[in-house]
Amino acid sequence: MGPIWGLTRGDLDLLIVLYFAVWFLGARFLLDRLVHKPLAIRLLRASLINDEARQSKMGKCSESMWKLTYYVSVQPWVPSIIKQPSVQKFSIWRNYATNFCRSKC
């Protein structure tokens, strides 16, 4: 009996990646327009600099906020990965054949 909808594991993984990519583009656009840019404008409004420098600093500030968003969202997964025993982490590589220089090098 085949999988539902005729999708194999690789096809399902590809669909998940594509859905995530589309979702991430939409989330990035909305967060950039509704959160990061307005916050950068508010943070940089008090500084007395010309428009070109302010635009450049707003872009840098917005990208720094994206880095902060990424690091804050990744941090909850780091302890869960570290807490796993090493047997679980590397169970995929159990049957991996290492052929380093067994034949003519």
N, CA, C and O of each residue as an XYZ file, in Angstrom:
420
protein
N       0.847     -1.180      0.000
C       0.000      0.000      0.000
C       0.889      1.238      0.000
O       1.792      1.351      0.829
N       0.647      2.153     -0.907
C       1.464      3.349     -1.043
C       1.060      4.447     -0.074
O       0.035      4.351      0.601
N       1.860      5.471     -0.014
C       1.549      6.585      0.877
C       0.318      7.366      0.399
O      -0.067      7.305     -0.769
N      -0.273      8.090      1.323
C      -1.439      8.910      1.007
C      -1.024      9.991      0.005
O       0.071     10.544      0.109
N      -1.874     10.288     -0.943
C      -1.672     11.290     -1.998
C      -0.519     10.938     -2.901
O      -0.112     11.775     -3.706
N       0.027      9.747     -2.811
C       1.113      9.337     -3.681
C       2.428     10.043     -3.403
O       3.308     10.059     -4.264
N       2.581     10.627     -2.223
C       3.820     11.334     -1.892
C       4.771     10.403     -1.154
O       4.374      9.710     -0.217
N       6.008     10.394     -1.576
C       7.025      9.659     -0.842
C       7.617     10.577      0.218
O       7.258     11.752      0.300
N       8.506     10.051      1.014
C       9.115     10.853      2.090
C       9.874     12.051      1.524
O       9.802     13.148      2.079
N      10.597     11.849      0.429
C      11.342     12.948     -0.178
C      10.424     14.024     -0.726
O      10.726     15.212     -0.611
N       9.295     13.622     -1.327
C       8.338     14.600     -1.843
C       7.721     15.410     -0.716
O       7.535     16.621     -0.833
N       7.406     14.729      0.370
C       6.821     15.425      1.517
C       7.811     16.415      2.120
O       7.431     17.520      2.505
N       9.079     16.019      2.203
C      10.102     16.932      2.712
C      10.232     18.158      1.819
O      10.384     19.277      2.311
N      10.172     17.949      0.516
C      10.260     19.072     -0.421
C       9.076     20.021     -0.255
O       9.254     21.239     -0.282
N       7.880     19.482     -0.085
C       6.707     20.326      0.132
C       6.819     21.121      1.427
O       6.450     22.294      1.469
N       7.322     20.493      2.476
C       7.499     21.199      3.750
C       8.484     22.349      3.581
O       8.252     23.443      4.094
N       9.569     22.111      2.873
C      10.566     23.162      2.642
C       9.967     24.305      1.830
O      10.200     25.474      2.138
N       9.198     23.975      0.798
C       8.584     25.023     -0.021
C       7.564     25.831      0.766
O       7.532     27.057      0.659
N       6.728     25.161      1.558
C       5.768     25.883      2.399
C       6.481     26.783      3.394
O       6.067     27.923      3.605
N       7.545     26.285      4.006
C       8.294     27.102      4.953
C       8.908     28.317      4.268
O       8.900     29.411      4.832
N       9.439     28.142      3.065
C      10.054     29.256      2.343
C       9.024     30.339      2.038
O       9.301     31.525      2.216
N       7.847     29.941      1.583
C       6.793     30.921      1.282
C       6.320     31.596      2.565
O       6.131     32.812      2.599
N       6.129     30.804      3.621
C       5.689     31.371      4.891
C       6.731     32.334      5.436
O       6.380     33.401      5.942
N       8.007     31.977      5.342
C       9.059     32.834      5.878
C       9.144     34.149      5.116
O       9.356     35.198      5.725
N       8.984     34.114      3.805
C       9.005     35.364      3.040
C       7.875     36.291      3.480
O       8.081     37.493      3.648
N       6.681     35.729      3.667
C       5.563     36.546      4.137
C       5.782     37.074      5.545
O       5.495     38.237      5.831
N       6.291     36.220      6.423
C       6.547     36.651      7.805
C       7.625     37.725      7.844
O       7.510     38.696      8.591
N       8.667     37.555      7.048
C       9.734     38.556      7.032
C       9.216     39.891      6.508
O       9.542     40.941      7.062
N       8.414     39.862      5.448
C       7.862     41.099      4.904
C       6.987     41.802      5.942
O       7.124     43.006      6.158
N       6.086     41.049      6.584
C       5.192     41.666      7.570
C       5.955     42.177      8.782
O       5.708     43.295      9.235
N       6.873     41.384      9.314
C       7.634     41.849     10.474
C       8.506     43.044     10.120
O       8.673     43.956     10.930
N       9.057     43.043      8.920
C       9.904     44.157      8.515
C       9.093     45.441      8.405
O       9.514     46.489      8.895
N       7.935     45.362      7.765
C       7.105     46.564      7.569
C       6.405     47.016      8.841
O       6.265     48.217      9.070
N       5.962     46.074      9.678
C       5.133     46.434     10.822
C       5.895     46.564     12.137
O       5.414     47.219     13.061
N       7.080     45.951     12.238
C       7.787     45.973     13.524
C       9.173     46.587     13.405
O       9.471     47.576     14.074
N      10.024     46.011     12.560
C      11.426     46.412     12.558
C      11.669     47.814     12.010
O      12.411     48.586     12.618
N      11.068     48.161     10.885
C      11.280     49.504     10.320
C      10.716     50.605     11.230
O      11.416     51.586     11.484
N       9.471     50.478     11.733
C       8.985     51.519     12.638
C       9.813     51.649     13.917
O      10.020     52.751     14.423
N      10.281     50.514     14.429
C      11.110     50.576     15.631
C      12.450     51.235     15.330
O      12.961     51.995     16.153
N      13.021     50.958     14.173
C      14.270     51.612     13.775
C      14.068     53.113     13.601
O      14.939     53.902     13.969
N      12.931     53.512     13.044
C      12.641     54.941     12.878
C      12.538     55.621     14.232
O      13.070     56.715     14.424
N      11.859     54.979     15.169
C      11.730     55.562     16.507
C      13.066     55.631     17.228
O      13.343     56.605     17.928
N      13.886     54.619     17.067
C      15.184     54.627     17.738
C      16.119     55.670     17.156
O      16.916     56.254     17.890
N      16.043     55.918     15.862
C      16.978     56.832     15.211
C      16.425     58.240     15.011
O      17.129     59.091     14.467
N      15.199     58.514     15.427
C      14.610     59.831     15.236
C      15.331     60.908     16.034
O      15.438     62.045     15.575
N      15.820     60.575     17.201
C      16.452     61.561     18.069
C      17.828     61.988     17.565
O      18.319     63.054     17.938
N      18.447     61.182     16.733
C      19.791     61.532     16.277
C      19.721     62.625     15.216
O      18.830     62.620     14.367
N      20.660     63.553     15.272
C      20.693     64.684     14.338
C      21.669     64.370     13.207
O      22.809     64.835     13.218
N      21.227     63.593     12.249
C      22.059     63.253     11.103
C      21.253     63.470      9.834
O      20.025     63.535      9.873
N      21.949     63.582      8.706
C      21.244     63.852      7.445
C      20.451     62.632      6.988
O      20.589     61.550      7.557
N      19.631     62.804      5.975
C      18.715     61.760      5.537
C      19.414     60.519      4.982
O      18.984     59.397      5.249
N      20.488     60.712      4.210
C      21.175     59.551      3.641
C      21.781     58.681      4.730
O      21.669     57.456      4.684
N      22.413     59.299      5.696
C      23.027     58.530      6.782
C      21.947     57.866      7.636
O      22.114     56.737      8.096
N      20.843     58.576      7.840
C      19.752     58.002      8.636
C      19.152     56.786      7.930
O      18.865     55.778      8.576
N      18.960     56.868      6.608
C      18.428     55.733      5.856
C      19.372     54.538      5.952
O      18.931     53.399      6.111
N      20.663     54.803      5.855
C      21.641     53.734      5.964
C      21.601     53.101      7.353
O      21.642     51.878      7.488
N      21.522     53.937      8.375
C      21.482     53.426      9.743
C      20.182     52.675     10.021
O      20.182     51.703     10.777
N      19.065     53.116      9.413
C      17.803     52.390      9.591
C      17.878     51.008      8.978
O      17.357     50.049      9.546
N      18.521     50.891      7.822
C      18.695     49.586      7.189
C      19.553     48.663      8.041
O      19.239     47.483      8.202
N      20.638     49.205      8.585
C      21.513     48.411      9.441
C      20.798     48.009     10.727
O      20.938     46.878     11.194
N      20.034     48.933     11.294
C      19.294     48.646     12.525
C      18.244     47.562     12.279
O      18.066     46.667     13.105
N      17.562     47.644     11.159
C      16.553     46.645     10.817
C      17.187     45.262     10.643
O      16.634     44.268     11.115
N      18.333     45.188      9.974
C      19.017     43.904      9.806
C      19.517     43.369     11.146
O      19.485     42.161     11.383
N      19.973     44.254     12.015
C      20.394     43.807     13.344
C      19.209     43.259     14.129
O      19.361     42.302     14.889
N      18.041     43.848     13.956
C      16.850     43.317     14.618
C      16.497     41.941     14.069
O      16.010     41.086     14.809
N      16.742     41.716     12.753
C      16.501     40.388     12.193
C      17.452     39.370     12.792
O      17.052     38.240     13.073
N      18.702     39.751     12.993
C      19.656     38.840     13.630
C      19.212     38.513     15.049
O      19.274     37.359     15.474
N      18.760     39.534     15.783
C      18.276     39.310     17.138
C      17.063     38.389     17.137
O      16.960     37.498     17.980
N      16.143     38.594     16.197
C      14.961     37.730     16.088
C      15.374     36.289     15.820
O      14.821     35.362     16.412
N      16.337     36.101     14.937
C      16.806     34.752     14.616
C      17.435     34.093     15.842
O      17.090     32.959     16.173
N      18.348     34.784     16.517
C      19.032     34.182     17.649
C      18.071     33.876     18.788
O      18.207     32.846     19.450
N      17.107     34.750     19.026
C      16.132     34.501     20.093
C      15.236     33.322     19.738
O      14.840     32.563     20.624
N      14.911     33.156     18.471
C      14.047     32.036     18.088
C      14.796     30.710     18.044
O      14.174     29.659     18.205
N      16.114     30.724     17.832
C      16.889     29.485     17.773
C      17.287     28.999     19.162
O      17.441     27.795     19.369
N      17.454     29.893     20.100
C      17.951     29.520     21.424
C      17.114     28.475     22.154
O      17.706     27.659     22.861
N      15.784     28.431     22.041
C      15.045     27.371     22.740
C      15.389     25.958     22.256
O      15.263     25.004     23.023
N      15.816     25.810     21.012
C      16.122     24.478     20.500
C      17.514     23.996     20.897
O      17.757     22.790     20.930
N      18.422     24.904     21.194
C      19.789     24.506     21.518
C      19.837     23.620     22.768
O      20.468     22.564     22.716
N      19.207     23.992     23.884
C      19.253     23.091     25.051
C      18.585     21.744     24.789
O      19.032     20.724     25.314
N      17.519     21.722     23.983
C      16.865     20.440     23.719
C      17.769     19.523     22.902
O      17.716     18.305     23.071
N      18.591     20.076     22.026
C      19.525     19.261     21.256
C      20.684     18.804     22.141
O      21.130     17.661     22.040
N      21.163     19.681     22.995
C      22.290     19.346     23.861
C      21.894     18.294     24.891
O      22.713     17.445     25.241
N      20.650     18.331     25.386
C      20.219     17.395     26.417
C      20.072     15.972     25.912
O      20.069     15.040     26.716
N      19.948     15.772     24.601
C      19.814     14.416     24.057
C      21.115     13.652     24.256
O      22.196     14.225     24.123
N      21.022     12.374     24.572
C      22.252     11.572     24.641
C      22.917     11.499     23.273
O      22.249     11.605     22.245
N      24.210     11.321     23.266
C      24.937     11.320     21.994
C      24.506     10.163     21.097
O      24.682     10.238     19.881
N      23.951      9.101     21.661
C      23.483      7.981     20.848
C      22.331      8.425     19.962
O      22.263      8.037     18.796
N      21.425      9.231     20.499
C      20.290      9.707     19.707
C      20.736     10.713     18.654
O      20.202     10.717     17.544
N      21.690     11.553     18.976
C      22.124     12.577     18.032
C      22.720     11.966     16.777
O      22.477     12.450     15.672
N      23.500     10.903     16.944
C      24.231     10.345     15.823
C      23.684      8.997     15.376
O      24.406      8.217     14.755
N      22.424      8.710     15.680
C      21.873      7.423     15.289
C      21.719      7.305     13.771
O      21.668      6.191     13.249
N      21.644      8.408     13.065
C      21.507      8.360     11.613
C      22.792      7.832     10.988
O      22.750      7.189      9.939
N      23.917      8.091     11.611
C      25.203      7.719     11.043
C      25.660      6.330     11.483
O      26.808      5.954     11.247
N      24.790      5.580     12.107
C      25.175      4.274     12.629
C      25.687      3.354     11.527
O      26.704      2.685     11.709
N      25.011      3.309     10.401
C      25.377      2.405      9.319
C      26.157      3.100      8.209
O      26.249      2.585      7.094
N      26.707      4.244      8.503
C      27.444      5.005      7.496
C      28.812      4.371      7.296
O      29.568      4.186      8.250
N      29.117      4.045      6.070
C      30.399      3.408      5.772
C      31.463      4.465      5.555
O      31.298      5.370      4.737
N      32.539      4.346      6.281
C      33.644      5.266      6.097
C      34.695      4.585      5.239
O      35.260      3.566      5.637
N      34.952      5.127      4.095
C      35.923      4.566      3.163
C      37.076      5.527      2.945
O      37.419      5.850      1.807
N      37.662      5.977      4.018
C      38.772      6.903      3.899
C      40.058      6.125      3.616
O      40.577      5.440      4.497
N      40.554      6.226      2.429
C      41.839      5.662      2.008
C      41.946      4.164      2.235
O      43.027      3.677      2.566
N      40.889      3.435      2.073
C      40.985      1.983      2.180
C      41.528      1.381      0.883
O      42.187      0.341      0.880
N      41.232      2.063     -0.196
C      41.811      1.601     -1.460
C      43.088      2.383     -1.700
O      43.679      2.904     -0.753
N      43.519      2.473     -2.929
C      44.757      3.187     -3.242
C      44.594      4.671     -2.953
O      43.666      5.306     -3.453
N      45.466      5.208     -2.172
C      45.431      6.649     -1.840
C      46.394      7.404     -2.716
O      46.514      8.623     -2.595
